[in-house]
């Protein structure tokens, strides 16, 4: 019967900075991707857009009043 082999704990710690370095590079790549997408959305034209038309309206003359009504208020 063969005896189970045990791993040497030192063999696992060959490159202790590899994992944090890869995580850091991934985060930097994610940051740069976010910045580039943000700039692309900011620089692009807005869909539909807004168009403003300014017109000056001239008032039409009012016809003369047909009758005049006078209201008298008394307080008691």
CHARMM internal coordinates of N, CA and C (Angstrom, degrees):
IC EDIT
DIST 1 N 1 CA 1.4258
DIST 1 CA 1 C 1.5237
ANGL 1 N 1 CA 1 C 108.17
DIST 1 C 2 N 1.3432
ANGL 1 CA 1 C 2 N 115.19
DIHE 1 N 1 CA 1 C 2 N 139.01
DIST 2 N 2 CA 1.4560
ANGL 1 C 2 N 2 CA 118.12
DIHE 1 CA 1 C 2 N 2 CA -177.19
DIST 2 CA 2 C 1.5245
ANGL 2 N 2 CA 2 C 109.29
DIHE 1 C 2 N 2 CA 2 C -91.47
DIST 2 C 3 N 1.2756
ANGL 2 CA 2 C 3 N 114.66
DIHE 2 N 2 CA 2 C 3 N 148.13
DIST 3 N 3 CA 1.4700
ANGL 2 C 3 N 3 CA 119.75
DIHE 2 CA 2 C 3 N 3 CA 179.25
DIST 3 CA 3 C 1.5214
ANGL 3 N 3 CA 3 C 108.41
DIHE 2 C 3 N 3 CA 3 C -87.18
DIST 3 C 4 N 1.3403
ANGL 3 CA 3 C 4 N 116.70
DIHE 3 N 3 CA 3 C 4 N 142.52
DIST 4 N 4 CA 1.4675
ANGL 3 C 4 N 4 CA 118.69
DIHE 3 CA 3 C 4 N 4 CA 179.19
DIST 4 CA 4 C 1.5243
ANGL 4 N 4 CA 4 C 110.03
DIHE 3 C 4 N 4 CA 4 C -65.29
DIST 4 C 5 N 1.3098
ANGL 4 CA 4 C 5 N 114.37
DIHE 4 N 4 CA 4 C 5 N 139.96
DIST 5 N 5 CA 1.4672
ANGL 4 C 5 N 5 CA 118.86
DIHE 4 CA 4 C 5 N 5 CA -179.97
DIST 5 CA 5 C 1.5076
ANGL 5 N 5 CA 5 C 109.34
DIHE 4 C 5 N 5 CA 5 C -87.67
DIST 5 C 6 N 1.2850
ANGL 5 CA 5 C 6 N 115.42
DIHE 5 N 5 CA 5 C 6 N 139.52
DIST 6 N 6 CA 1.4585
ANGL 5 C 6 N 6 CA 120.89
DIHE 5 CA 5 C 6 N 6 CA 178.24
DIST 6 CA 6 C 1.5143
ANGL 6 N 6 CA 6 C 108.09
DIHE 5 C 6 N 6 CA 6 C -106.45
DIST 6 C 7 N 1.3031
ANGL 6 CA 6 C 7 N 114.55
DIHE 6 N 6 CA 6 C 7 N 139.70
DIST 7 N 7 CA 1.4622
ANGL 6 C 7 N 7 CA 119.30
DIHE 6 CA 6 C 7 N 7 CA 178.35
DIST 7 CA 7 C 1.5074
ANGL 7 N 7 CA 7 C 109.72
DIHE 6 C 7 N 7 CA 7 C -77.68
DIST 7 C 8 N 1.2689
ANGL 7 CA 7 C 8 N 112.74
DIHE 7 N 7 CA 7 C 8 N 146.83
DIST 8 N 8 CA 1.4520
ANGL 7 C 8 N 8 CA 119.06
DIHE 7 CA 7 C 8 N 8 CA 176.06
DIST 8 CA 8 C 1.5268
ANGL 8 N 8 CA 8 C 108.42
DIHE 7 C 8 N 8 CA 8 C -77.17
DIST 8 C 9 N 1.3373
ANGL 8 CA 8 C 9 N 120.44
DIHE 8 N 8 CA 8 C 9 N 125.43
DIST 9 N 9 CA 1.4679
ANGL 8 C 9 N 9 CA 120.78
DIHE 8 CA 8 C 9 N 9 CA -178.46
DIST 9 CA 9 C 1.5192
ANGL 9 N 9 CA 9 C 113.06
DIHE 8 C 9 N 9 CA 9 C -61.31
DIST 9 C 10 N 1.3076
ANGL 9 CA 9 C 10 N 117.65
DIHE 9 N 9 CA 9 C 10 N -26.54
DIST 10 N 10 CA 1.4658
ANGL 9 C 10 N 10 CA 120.16
DIHE 9 CA 9 C 10 N 10 CA 179.28
DIST 10 CA 10 C 1.5224
ANGL 10 N 10 CA 10 C 112.27
DIHE 9 C 10 N 10 CA 10 C -71.90
DIST 10 C 11 N 1.3208
ANGL 10 CA 10 C 11 N 117.25
DIHE 10 N 10 CA 10 C 11 N -29.09
DIST 11 N 11 CA 1.4645
ANGL 10 C 11 N 11 CA 120.69
DIHE 10 CA 10 C 11 N 11 CA -178.23
DIST 11 CA 11 C 1.5331
ANGL 11 N 11 CA 11 C 110.59
DIHE 10 C 11 N 11 CA 11 C -66.56
DIST 11 C 12 N 1.2954
ANGL 11 CA 11 C 12 N 116.67
DIHE 11 N 11 CA 11 C 12 N -29.24
DIST 12 N 12 CA 1.4564
ANGL 11 C 12 N 12 CA 120.03
DIHE 11 CA 11 C 12 N 12 CA -179.72
DIST 12 CA 12 C 1.5220
ANGL 12 N 12 CA 12 C 111.75
DIHE 11 C 12 N 12 CA 12 C -73.65
DIST 12 C 13 N 1.2850
ANGL 12 CA 12 C 13 N 119.13
DIHE 12 N 12 CA 12 C 13 N -26.82
DIST 13 N 13 CA 1.4617
ANGL 12 C 13 N 13 CA 124.70
DIHE 12 CA 12 C 13 N 13 CA -176.60
DIST 13 CA 13 C 1.5261
ANGL 13 N 13 CA 13 C 112.56
DIHE 12 C 13 N 13 CA 13 C -96.12
DIST 13 C 14 N 1.3134
ANGL 13 CA 13 C 14 N 117.03
DIHE 13 N 13 CA 13 C 14 N 33.25
DIST 14 N 14 CA 1.4601
ANGL 13 C 14 N 14 CA 120.02
DIHE 13 CA 13 C 14 N 14 CA -178.39
DIST 14 CA 14 C 1.5191
ANGL 14 N 14 CA 14 C 111.96
DIHE 13 C 14 N 14 CA 14 C -62.34
DIST 14 C 15 N 1.3219
ANGL 14 CA 14 C 15 N 115.74
DIHE 14 N 14 CA 14 C 15 N -48.41
DIST 15 N 15 CA 1.4601
ANGL 14 C 15 N 15 CA 120.51
DIHE 14 CA 14 C 15 N 15 CA -175.43
DIST 15 CA 15 C 1.5294
ANGL 15 N 15 CA 15 C 108.58
DIHE 14 C 15 N 15 CA 15 C -125.95
DIST 15 C 16 N 1.3160
ANGL 15 CA 15 C 16 N 117.54
DIHE 15 N 15 CA 15 C 16 N 82.52
DIST 16 N 16 CA 1.4638
ANGL 15 C 16 N 16 CA 119.49
DIHE 15 CA 15 C 16 N 16 CA -174.33
DIST 16 CA 16 C 1.5315
ANGL 16 N 16 CA 16 C 112.91
DIHE 15 C 16 N 16 CA 16 C -70.68
DIST 16 C 17 N 1.3090
ANGL 16 CA 16 C 17 N 119.21
DIHE 16 N 16 CA 16 C 17 N -19.09
DIST 17 N 17 CA 1.4606
ANGL 16 C 17 N 17 CA 121.17
DIHE 16 CA 16 C 17 N 17 CA -177.77
DIST 17 CA 17 C 1.5239
ANGL 17 N 17 CA 17 C 113.19
DIHE 16 C 17 N 17 CA 17 C -97.23
DIST 17 C 18 N 1.3279
ANGL 17 CA 17 C 18 N 116.63
DIHE 17 N 17 CA 17 C 18 N -2.92
DIST 18 N 18 CA 1.4634
ANGL 17 C 18 N 18 CA 118.98
DIHE 17 CA 17 C 18 N 18 CA -176.58
DIST 18 CA 18 C 1.5233
ANGL 18 N 18 CA 18 C 112.04
DIHE 17 C 18 N 18 CA 18 C -66.29
DIST 18 C 19 N 1.3182
ANGL 18 CA 18 C 19 N 118.08
DIHE 18 N 18 CA 18 C 19 N -48.47
DIST 19 N 19 CA 1.4593
ANGL 18 C 19 N 19 CA 120.74
DIHE 18 CA 18 C 19 N 19 CA -177.61
DIST 19 CA 19 C 1.5334
ANGL 19 N 19 CA 19 C 112.15
DIHE 18 C 19 N 19 CA 19 C -64.30
DIST 19 C 20 N 1.3326
ANGL 19 CA 19 C 20 N 120.32
DIHE 19 N 19 CA 19 C 20 N -48.99
DIST 20 N 20 CA 1.4765
ANGL 19 C 20 N 20 CA 118.63
DIHE 19 CA 19 C 20 N 20 CA 177.32
DIST 20 CA 20 C 1.5253
ANGL 20 N 20 CA 20 C 112.82
DIHE 19 C 20 N 20 CA 20 C -62.27
DIST 20 C 21 N 1.3326
ANGL 20 CA 20 C 21 N 117.12
DIHE 20 N 20 CA 20 C 21 N -34.18
DIST 21 N 21 CA 1.4642
ANGL 20 C 21 N 21 CA 119.57
DIHE 20 CA 20 C 21 N 21 CA 178.83
DIST 21 CA 21 C 1.5294
ANGL 21 N 21 CA 21 C 110.40
DIHE 20 C 21 N 21 CA 21 C -66.90
DIST 21 C 22 N 1.3109
ANGL 21 CA 21 C 22 N 117.85
DIHE 21 N 21 CA 21 C 22 N -41.23
DIST 22 N 22 CA 1.4684
ANGL 21 C 22 N 22 CA 120.95
DIHE 21 CA 21 C 22 N 22 CA 178.43
DIST 22 CA 22 C 1.5269
ANGL 22 N 22 CA 22 C 110.96
DIHE 21 C 22 N 22 CA 22 C -67.24
DIST 22 C 23 N 1.3124
ANGL 22 CA 22 C 23 N 117.70
DIHE 22 N 22 CA 22 C 23 N -38.59
DIST 23 N 23 CA 1.4652
ANGL 22 C 23 N 23 CA 120.87
DIHE 22 CA 22 C 23 N 23 CA 177.19
DIST 23 CA 23 C 1.5232
ANGL 23 N 23 CA 23 C 109.69
DIHE 22 C 23 N 23 CA 23 C -64.75
DIST 23 C 24 N 1.3338
ANGL 23 CA 23 C 24 N 116.66
DIHE 23 N 23 CA 23 C 24 N -42.78
DIST 24 N 24 CA 1.4630
ANGL 23 C 24 N 24 CA 120.48
DIHE 23 CA 23 C 24 N 24 CA 178.48
DIST 24 CA 24 C 1.5192
ANGL 24 N 24 CA 24 C 111.81
DIHE 23 C 24 N 24 CA 24 C -62.35
DIST 24 C 25 N 1.3325
ANGL 24 CA 24 C 25 N 116.67
DIHE 24 N 24 CA 24 C 25 N -44.04
DIST 25 N 25 CA 1.4661
ANGL 24 C 25 N 25 CA 119.95
DIHE 24 CA 24 C 25 N 25 CA 177.84
DIST 25 CA 25 C 1.5330
ANGL 25 N 25 CA 25 C 111.40
DIHE 24 C 25 N 25 CA 25 C -63.41
DIST 25 C 26 N 1.3071
ANGL 25 CA 25 C 26 N 116.53
DIHE 25 N 25 CA 25 C 26 N -38.12
DIST 26 N 26 CA 1.4594
ANGL 25 C 26 N 26 CA 119.86
DIHE 25 CA 25 C 26 N 26 CA 177.61
DIST 26 CA 26 C 1.5259
ANGL 26 N 26 CA 26 C 111.79
DIHE 25 C 26 N 26 CA 26 C -64.58
DIST 26 C 27 N 1.3275
ANGL 26 CA 26 C 27 N 116.59
DIHE 26 N 26 CA 26 C 27 N -40.81
DIST 27 N 27 CA 1.4651
ANGL 26 C 27 N 27 CA 120.01
DIHE 26 CA 26 C 27 N 27 CA 178.65
DIST 27 CA 27 C 1.5249
ANGL 27 N 27 CA 27 C 111.44
DIHE 26 C 27 N 27 CA 27 C -67.14
DIST 27 C 28 N 1.3249
ANGL 27 CA 27 C 28 N 117.04
DIHE 27 N 27 CA 27 C 28 N -39.14
DIST 28 N 28 CA 1.4712
ANGL 27 C 28 N 28 CA 119.87
DIHE 27 CA 27 C 28 N 28 CA 177.40
DIST 28 CA 28 C 1.5251
ANGL 28 N 28 CA 28 C 110.26
DIHE 27 C 28 N 28 CA 28 C -65.09
DIST 28 C 29 N 1.3301
ANGL 28 CA 28 C 29 N 117.03
DIHE 28 N 28 CA 28 C 29 N -41.63
DIST 29 N 29 CA 1.4681
ANGL 28 C 29 N 29 CA 120.22
DIHE 28 CA 28 C 29 N 29 CA 178.04
DIST 29 CA 29 C 1.5252
ANGL 29 N 29 CA 29 C 110.81
DIHE 28 C 29 N 29 CA 29 C -63.41
DIST 29 C 30 N 1.3381
ANGL 29 CA 29 C 30 N 116.82
DIHE 29 N 29 CA 29 C 30 N -39.27
DIST 30 N 30 CA 1.4564
ANGL 29 C 30 N 30 CA 120.64
DIHE 29 CA 29 C 30 N 30 CA 178.53
DIST 30 CA 30 C 1.5286
ANGL 30 N 30 CA 30 C 110.78
DIHE 29 C 30 N 30 CA 30 C -66.23
DIST 30 C 31 N 1.3198
ANGL 30 CA 30 C 31 N 117.45
DIHE 30 N 30 CA 30 C 31 N -39.40
DIST 31 N 31 CA 1.4586
ANGL 30 C 31 N 31 CA 121.36
DIHE 30 CA 30 C 31 N 31 CA 177.65
DIST 31 CA 31 C 1.5272
ANGL 31 N 31 CA 31 C 110.89
DIHE 30 C 31 N 31 CA 31 C -63.56
DIST 31 C 32 N 1.3249
ANGL 31 CA 31 C 32 N 116.95
DIHE 31 N 31 CA 31 C 32 N -45.57
DIST 32 N 32 CA 1.4613
ANGL 31 C 32 N 32 CA 120.47
DIHE 31 CA 31 C 32 N 32 CA 179.68
DIST 32 CA 32 C 1.5229
ANGL 32 N 32 CA 32 C 111.39
DIHE 31 C 32 N 32 CA 32 C -64.80
DIST 32 C 33 N 1.3103
ANGL 32 CA 32 C 33 N 117.17
DIHE 32 N 32 CA 32 C 33 N -36.49
DIST 33 N 33 CA 1.4616
ANGL 32 C 33 N 33 CA 120.60
DIHE 32 CA 32 C 33 N 33 CA 177.16
DIST 33 CA 33 C 1.5298
ANGL 33 N 33 CA 33 C 110.37
DIHE 32 C 33 N 33 CA 33 C -64.85
DIST 33 C 34 N 1.3202
ANGL 33 CA 33 C 34 N 116.78
DIHE 33 N 33 CA 33 C 34 N -42.83
DIST 34 N 34 CA 1.4643
ANGL 33 C 34 N 34 CA 120.30
DIHE 33 CA 33 C 34 N 34 CA 178.38
DIST 34 CA 34 C 1.5138
ANGL 34 N 34 CA 34 C 112.13
DIHE 33 C 34 N 34 CA 34 C -63.76
DIST 34 C 35 N 1.3228
ANGL 34 CA 34 C 35 N 117.22
DIHE 34 N 34 CA 34 C 35 N -41.13
DIST 35 N 35 CA 1.4619
ANGL 34 C 35 N 35 CA 121.02
DIHE 34 CA 34 C 35 N 35 CA 178.78
DIST 35 CA 35 C 1.5271
ANGL 35 N 35 CA 35 C 110.33
DIHE 34 C 35 N 35 CA 35 C -64.02
DIST 35 C 36 N 1.3318
ANGL 35 CA 35 C 36 N 116.67
DIHE 35 N 35 CA 35 C 36 N -43.14
DIST 36 N 36 CA 1.4689
ANGL 35 C 36 N 36 CA 119.22
DIHE 35 CA 35 C 36 N 36 CA -178.18
DIST 36 CA 36 C 1.5305
ANGL 36 N 36 CA 36 C 111.19
DIHE 35 C 36 N 36 CA 36 C -67.26
DIST 36 C 37 N 1.3158
ANGL 36 CA 36 C 37 N 117.98
DIHE 36 N 36 CA 36 C 37 N -37.48
DIST 37 N 37 CA 1.4659
ANGL 36 C 37 N 37 CA 120.00
DIHE 36 CA 36 C 37 N 37 CA 177.81
DIST 37 CA 37 C 1.5261
ANGL 37 N 37 CA 37 C 109.73
DIHE 36 C 37 N 37 CA 37 C -68.01
DIST 37 C 38 N 1.3255
ANGL 37 CA 37 C 38 N 117.43
DIHE 37 N 37 CA 37 C 38 N -40.41
DIST 38 N 38 CA 1.4619
ANGL 37 C 38 N 38 CA 120.64
DIHE 37 CA 37 C 38 N 38 CA 178.31
DIST 38 CA 38 C 1.5130
ANGL 38 N 38 CA 38 C 112.30
DIHE 37 C 38 N 38 CA 38 C -62.02
DIST 38 C 39 N 1.3130
ANGL 38 CA 38 C 39 N 116.62
DIHE 38 N 38 CA 38 C 39 N -42.54
DIST 39 N 39 CA 1.4719
ANGL 38 C 39 N 39 CA 119.81
DIHE 38 CA 38 C 39 N 39 CA 178.74
DIST 39 CA 39 C 1.5203
ANGL 39 N 39 CA 39 C 111.40
DIHE 38 C 39 N 39 CA 39 C -66.97
DIST 39 C 40 N 1.3247
ANGL 39 CA 39 C 40 N 116.72
DIHE 39 N 39 CA 39 C 40 N -38.38
DIST 40 N 40 CA 1.4615
ANGL 39 C 40 N 40 CA 119.84
DIHE 39 CA 39 C 40 N 40 CA 179.64
DIST 40 CA 40 C 1.5222
ANGL 40 N 40 CA 40 C 110.74
DIHE 39 C 40 N 40 CA 40 C -64.56
DIST 40 C 41 N 1.3283
ANGL 40 CA 40 C 41 N 116.87
DIHE 40 N 40 CA 40 C 41 N -39.50
DIST 41 N 41 CA 1.4624
ANGL 40 C 41 N 41 CA 119.48
DIHE 40 CA 40 C 41 N 41 CA 178.97
DIST 41 CA 41 C 1.5205
ANGL 41 N 41 CA 41 C 111.11
DIHE 40 C 41 N 41 CA 41 C -70.76
DIST 41 C 42 N 1.3148
ANGL 41 CA 41 C 42 N 117.06
DIHE 41 N 41 CA 41 C 42 N -34.22
DIST 42 N 42 CA 1.4641
ANGL 41 C 42 N 42 CA 121.12
DIHE 41 CA 41 C 42 N 42 CA -179.54
DIST 42 CA 42 C 1.5266
ANGL 42 N 42 CA 42 C 111.54
DIHE 41 C 42 N 42 CA 42 C -71.73
DIST 42 C 43 N 1.3236
ANGL 42 CA 42 C 43 N 117.38
DIHE 42 N 42 CA 42 C 43 N -38.77
DIST 43 N 43 CA 1.4610
ANGL 42 C 43 N 43 CA 121.70
DIHE 42 CA 42 C 43 N 43 CA -176.53
DIST 43 CA 43 C 1.5200
ANGL 43 N 43 CA 43 C 113.32
DIHE 42 C 43 N 43 CA 43 C -78.54
DIST 43 C 44 N 1.3147
ANGL 43 CA 43 C 44 N 117.47
DIHE 43 N 43 CA 43 C 44 N -23.94
DIST 44 N 44 CA 1.4534
ANGL 43 C 44 N 44 CA 120.71
DIHE 43 CA 43 C 44 N 44 CA -175.60
DIST 44 CA 44 C 1.5200
ANGL 44 N 44 CA 44 C 111.73
DIHE 43 C 44 N 44 CA 44 C -71.09
DIST 44 C 45 N 1.3256
ANGL 44 CA 44 C 45 N 116.72
DIHE 44 N 44 CA 44 C 45 N 155.57
DIST 45 N 45 CA 1.4651
ANGL 44 C 45 N 45 CA 119.53
DIHE 44 CA 44 C 45 N 45 CA 178.31
DIST 45 CA 45 C 1.5310
ANGL 45 N 45 CA 45 C 110.04
DIHE 44 C 45 N 45 CA 45 C -70.29
DIST 45 C 46 N 1.3039
ANGL 45 CA 45 C 46 N 115.86
DIHE 45 N 45 CA 45 C 46 N 146.85
DIST 46 N 46 CA 1.4610
ANGL 45 C 46 N 46 CA 118.98
DIHE 45 CA 45 C 46 N 46 CA 178.69
DIST 46 CA 46 C 1.5315
ANGL 46 N 46 CA 46 C 108.42
DIHE 45 C 46 N 46 CA 46 C -76.48
DIST 46 C 47 N 1.3240
ANGL 46 CA 46 C 47 N 117.62
DIHE 46 N 46 CA 46 C 47 N 134.91
DIST 47 N 47 CA 1.4536
ANGL 46 C 47 N 47 CA 120.02
DIHE 46 CA 46 C 47 N 47 CA -177.36
DIST 47 CA 47 C 1.5268
ANGL 47 N 47 CA 47 C 110.98
DIHE 46 C 47 N 47 CA 47 C -67.92
DIST 47 C 48 N 1.3123
ANGL 47 CA 47 C 48 N 116.01
DIHE 47 N 47 CA 47 C 48 N 134.23
DIST 48 N 48 CA 1.4546
ANGL 47 C 48 N 48 CA 120.54
DIHE 47 CA 47 C 48 N 48 CA 179.04
DIST 48 CA 48 C 1.5111
ANGL 48 N 48 CA 48 C 112.55
DIHE 47 C 48 N 48 CA 48 C 83.74
DIST 48 C 49 N 1.3033
ANGL 48 CA 48 C 49 N 116.08
DIHE 48 N 48 CA 48 C 49 N -49.79
DIST 49 N 49 CA 1.4545
ANGL 48 C 49 N 49 CA 121.00
DIHE 48 CA 48 C 49 N 49 CA 179.11
DIST 49 CA 49 C 1.5233
ANGL 49 N 49 CA 49 C 112.51
DIHE 48 C 49 N 49 CA 49 C 65.78
DIST 49 C 50 N 1.2965
ANGL 49 CA 49 C 50 N 115.81
DIHE 49 N 49 CA 49 C 50 N 179.25
DIST 50 N 50 CA 1.4578
ANGL 49 C 50 N 50 CA 122.22
DIHE 49 CA 49 C 50 N 50 CA 178.02
DIST 50 CA 50 C 1.5131
ANGL 50 N 50 CA 50 C 108.29
DIHE 49 C 50 N 50 CA 50 C -125.89
DIST 50 C 51 N 1.3084
ANGL 50 CA 50 C 51 N 115.60
DIHE 50 N 50 CA 50 C 51 N 131.93
DIST 51 N 51 CA 1.4494
ANGL 50 C 51 N 51 CA 120.62
DIHE 50 CA 50 C 51 N 51 CA 178.64
DIST 51 CA 51 C 1.5221
ANGL 51 N 51 CA 51 C 107.58
DIHE 50 C 51 N 51 CA 51 C -119.61
DIST 51 C 52 N 1.3225
ANGL 51 CA 51 C 52 N 116.80
DIHE 51 N 51 CA 51 C 52 N 128.07
DIST 52 N 52 CA 1.4557
ANGL 51 C 52 N 52 CA 122.09
DIHE 51 CA 51 C 52 N 52 CA -178.15
DIST 52 CA 52 C 1.5186
ANGL 52 N 52 CA 52 C 109.42
DIHE 51 C 52 N 52 CA 52 C -111.57
DIST 52 C 53 N 1.3157
ANGL 52 CA 52 C 53 N 116.06
DIHE 52 N 52 CA 52 C 53 N 126.82
DIST 53 N 53 CA 1.4621
ANGL 52 C 53 N 53 CA 122.30
DIHE 52 CA 52 C 53 N 53 CA 175.65
DIST 53 CA 53 C 1.5241
ANGL 53 N 53 CA 53 C 108.06
DIHE 52 C 53 N 53 CA 53 C -110.87
DIST 53 C 54 N 1.3092
ANGL 53 CA 53 C 54 N 117.36
DIHE 53 N 53 CA 53 C 54 N 131.88
DIST 54 N 54 CA 1.4583
ANGL 53 C 54 N 54 CA 122.14
DIHE 53 CA 53 C 54 N 54 CA 179.40
DIST 54 CA 54 C 1.5226
ANGL 54 N 54 CA 54 C 107.91
DIHE 53 C 54 N 54 CA 54 C -113.22
DIST 54 C 55 N 1.3278
ANGL 54 CA 54 C 55 N 116.02
DIHE 54 N 54 CA 54 C 55 N 123.04
DIST 55 N 55 CA 1.4614
ANGL 54 C 55 N 55 CA 121.26
DIHE 54 CA 54 C 55 N 55 CA 177.96
DIST 55 CA 55 C 1.5225
ANGL 55 N 55 CA 55 C 108.52
DIHE 54 C 55 N 55 CA 55 C -126.73
DIST 55 C 56 N 1.3027
ANGL 55 CA 55 C 56 N 115.99
DIHE 55 N 55 CA 55 C 56 N 146.69
DIST 56 N 56 CA 1.4574
ANGL 55 C 56 N 56 CA 121.47
DIHE 55 CA 55 C 56 N 56 CA 175.04
DIST 56 CA 56 C 1.5216
ANGL 56 N 56 CA 56 C 107.91
DIHE 55 C 56 N 56 CA 56 C -105.27
DIST 56 C 57 N 1.3198
ANGL 56 CA 56 C 57 N 115.18
DIHE 56 N 56 CA 56 C 57 N 120.90
DIST 57 N 57 CA 1.4589
ANGL 56 C 57 N 57 CA 120.06
DIHE 56 CA 56 C 57 N 57 CA -179.56
DIST 57 CA 57 C 1.5252
ANGL 57 N 57 CA 57 C 108.59
DIHE 56 C 57 N 57 CA 57 C -97.84
DIST 57 C 58 N 1.3153
ANGL 57 CA 57 C 58 N 116.15
DIHE 57 N 57 CA 57 C 58 N 135.13
DIST 58 N 58 CA 1.4652
ANGL 57 C 58 N 58 CA 120.68
DIHE 57 CA 57 C 58 N 58 CA 176.70
DIST 58 CA 58 C 1.5150
ANGL 58 N 58 CA 58 C 108.41
DIHE 57 C 58 N 58 CA 58 C -95.70
DIST 58 C 59 N 1.3282
ANGL 58 CA 58 C 59 N 117.10
DIHE 58 N 58 CA 58 C 59 N 134.69
DIST 59 N 59 CA 1.4710
ANGL 58 C 59 N 59 CA 118.87
DIHE 58 CA 58 C 59 N 59 CA -178.44
DIST 59 CA 59 C 1.5205
ANGL 59 N 59 CA 59 C 110.98
DIHE 58 C 59 N 59 CA 59 C -69.91
DIST 59 C 60 N 1.3060
ANGL 59 CA 59 C 60 N 116.06
DIHE 59 N 59 CA 59 C 60 N 143.76
DIST 60 N 60 CA 1.4655
ANGL 59 C 60 N 60 CA 122.48
DIHE 59 CA 59 C 60 N 60 CA 177.48
DIST 60 CA 60 C 1.5330
ANGL 60 N 60 CA 60 C 107.72
DIHE 59 C 60 N 60 CA 60 C -86.69
DIST 60 C 61 N 1.3178
ANGL 60 CA 60 C 61 N 117.83
DIHE 60 N 60 CA 60 C 61 N 145.44
DIST 61 N 61 CA 1.4717
ANGL 60 C 61 N 61 CA 119.32
DIHE 60 CA 60 C 61 N 61 CA 178.63
DIST 61 CA 61 C 1.5245
ANGL 61 N 61 CA 61 C 110.77
DIHE 60 C 61 N 61 CA 61 C -67.89
DIST 61 C 62 N 1.3547
ANGL 61 CA 61 C 62 N 114.78
DIHE 61 N 61 CA 61 C 62 N 143.14
DIST 62 N 62 CA 1.4556
ANGL 61 C 62 N 62 CA 120.02
DIHE 61 CA 61 C 62 N 62 CA 178.98
DIST 62 CA 62 C 1.5241
ANGL 62 N 62 CA 62 C 109.37
DIHE 61 C 62 N 62 CA 62 C -85.75
DIST 62 C 63 N 1.3220
ANGL 62 CA 62 C 63 N 117.63
DIHE 62 N 62 CA 62 C 63 N 142.36
DIST 63 N 63 CA 1.4682
ANGL 62 C 63 N 63 CA 119.40
DIHE 62 CA 62 C 63 N 63 CA 175.79
DIST 63 CA 63 C 1.5324
ANGL 63 N 63 CA 63 C 108.89
DIHE 62 C 63 N 63 CA 63 C -70.52
DIST 63 C 64 N 1.3200
ANGL 63 CA 63 C 64 N 117.99
DIHE 63 N 63 CA 63 C 64 N 152.78
DIST 64 N 64 CA 1.4775
ANGL 63 C 64 N 64 CA 119.52
DIHE 63 CA 63 C 64 N 64 CA 178.86
DIST 64 CA 64 C 1.5259
ANGL 64 N 64 CA 64 C 111.04
DIHE 63 C 64 N 64 CA 64 C -64.20
DIST 64 C 65 N 1.3328
ANGL 64 CA 64 C 65 N 115.60
DIHE 64 N 64 CA 64 C 65 N 147.24
DIST 65 N 65 CA 1.4677
ANGL 64 C 65 N 65 CA 120.79
DIHE 64 CA 64 C 65 N 65 CA 179.95
DIST 65 CA 65 C 1.5140
ANGL 65 N 65 CA 65 C 110.02
DIHE 64 C 65 N 65 CA 65 C -65.85
DIST 65 C 66 N 1.3315
ANGL 65 CA 65 C 66 N 118.25
DIHE 65 N 65 CA 65 C 66 N 138.02
DIST 66 N 66 CA 1.4638
ANGL 65 C 66 N 66 CA 122.63
DIHE 65 CA 65 C 66 N 66 CA -178.72
DIST 66 CA 66 C 1.5200
ANGL 66 N 66 CA 66 C 111.04
DIHE 65 C 66 N 66 CA 66 C -76.50
DIST 66 C 67 N 1.3294
ANGL 66 CA 66 C 67 N 117.54
DIHE 66 N 66 CA 66 C 67 N -35.26
DIST 67 N 67 CA 1.4570
ANGL 66 C 67 N 67 CA 119.90
DIHE 66 CA 66 C 67 N 67 CA 177.72
DIST 67 CA 67 C 1.5144
ANGL 67 N 67 CA 67 C 109.22
DIHE 66 C 67 N 67 CA 67 C -149.03
DIST 67 C 68 N 1.2919
ANGL 67 CA 67 C 68 N 116.94
DIHE 67 N 67 CA 67 C 68 N 156.92
DIST 68 N 68 CA 1.4499
ANGL 67 C 68 N 68 CA 123.85
DIHE 67 CA 67 C 68 N 68 CA -179.22
DIST 68 CA 68 C 1.5191
ANGL 68 N 68 CA 68 C 108.29
DIHE 67 C 68 N 68 CA 68 C -110.90
DIST 68 C 69 N 1.3159
ANGL 68 CA 68 C 69 N 116.79
DIHE 68 N 68 CA 68 C 69 N 134.15
DIST 69 N 69 CA 1.4588
ANGL 68 C 69 N 69 CA 122.05
DIHE 68 CA 68 C 69 N 69 CA -179.81
DIST 69 CA 69 C 1.5123
ANGL 69 N 69 CA 69 C 107.79
DIHE 68 C 69 N 69 CA 69 C -114.41
DIST 69 C 70 N 1.3613
ANGL 69 CA 69 C 70 N 116.61
DIHE 69 N 69 CA 69 C 70 N 130.67
DIST 70 N 70 CA 1.4469
ANGL 69 C 70 N 70 CA 121.56
DIHE 69 CA 69 C 70 N 70 CA 177.89
DIST 70 CA 70 C 1.5205
ANGL 70 N 70 CA 70 C 108.35
DIHE 69 C 70 N 70 CA 70 C -111.71
DIST 70 C 71 N 1.3373
ANGL 70 CA 70 C 71 N 116.90
DIHE 70 N 70 CA 70 C 71 N 129.91
DIST 71 N 71 CA 1.4512
ANGL 70 C 71 N 71 CA 122.23
DIHE 70 CA 70 C 71 N 71 CA 179.84
DIST 71 CA 71 C 1.5112
ANGL 71 N 71 CA 71 C 107.80
DIHE 70 C 71 N 71 CA 71 C -112.68
DIST 71 C 72 N 1.3792
ANGL 71 CA 71 C 72 N 116.56
DIHE 71 N 71 CA 71 C 72 N 127.93
DIST 72 N 72 CA 1.4537
ANGL 71 C 72 N 72 CA 121.95
DIHE 71 CA 71 C 72 N 72 CA 178.57
DIST 72 CA 72 C 1.5127
ANGL 72 N 72 CA 72 C 107.85
DIHE 71 C 72 N 72 CA 72 C -114.93
DIST 72 C 73 N 1.3186
ANGL 72 CA 72 C 73 N 116.30
DIHE 72 N 72 CA 72 C 73 N 127.96
DIST 73 N 73 CA 1.4692
ANGL 72 C 73 N 73 CA 121.24
DIHE 72 CA 72 C 73 N 73 CA -179.75
DIST 73 CA 73 C 1.5146
ANGL 73 N 73 CA 73 C 107.36
DIHE 72 C 73 N 73 CA 73 C -114.10
DIST 73 C 74 N 1.3352
ANGL 73 CA 73 C 74 N 116.37
DIHE 73 N 73 CA 73 C 74 N 129.16
DIST 74 N 74 CA 1.4543
ANGL 73 C 74 N 74 CA 121.14
DIHE 73 CA 73 C 74 N 74 CA 176.18
DIST 74 CA 74 C 1.5169
ANGL 74 N 74 CA 74 C 109.15
DIHE 73 C 74 N 74 CA 74 C -118.95
DIST 74 C 75 N 1.3112
ANGL 74 CA 74 C 75 N 114.81
DIHE 74 N 74 CA 74 C 75 N 142.56
DIST 75 N 75 CA 1.4627
ANGL 74 C 75 N 75 CA 118.98
DIHE 74 CA 74 C 75 N 75 CA 178.09
DIST 75 CA 75 C 1.5258
ANGL 75 N 75 CA 75 C 107.49
DIHE 74 C 75 N 75 CA 75 C -108.68
DIST 75 C 76 N 1.2548
ANGL 75 CA 75 C 76 N 116.70
DIHE 75 N 75 CA 75 C 76 N 141.54
DIST 76 N 76 CA 1.4354
ANGL 75 C 76 N 76 CA 118.70
DIHE 75 CA 75 C 76 N 76 CA -172.02
DIST 76 CA 76 C 1.4199
ANGL 76 N 76 CA 76 C 116.46
DIHE 75 C 76 N 76 CA 76 C -110.21
END
COOR INIT
IC SEED 1 N 1 CA 1 C
IC BUILD
